[in-house]
């Protein structure tokens, strides 16, 4: 078995020396995804709820590039610039994962790439 690098135009290109995601066997690991609209390459930071939605969409696009889907996401780690935004993250997760949501951790951090308010990464499994 070898590591497969995942690439998709449905998520923003990496902003550094890393892959959007990798797969090892049936395990899918996404890099941290931030609220960059992959169609325009613009940051979405003026509306926190929209930023979370775009970030979730980007993360799911990488999972799908690895052969997974939203139901195959096992664990999400959420990095927040302000933990006071946690309720808005919960609302977005209730919408994105209405049944059997994945395990999740959320932490407040001092700073994120491009000074975005949220970043997410996940571990999923391939379901093809």
Secondary structure, 3 states (H helix, E strand, C coil): CCEEEECCCCCCCCCCCCCCEEEECCEEEECCEECECCCCCCECCCCHHHHHHHHHHHHHHHHHHCCCCHHHEEEEEEEECCHHHHHHHHHHHHHHCCCCCCEEEEEECCCCHHHCCEEEEEEEECCC
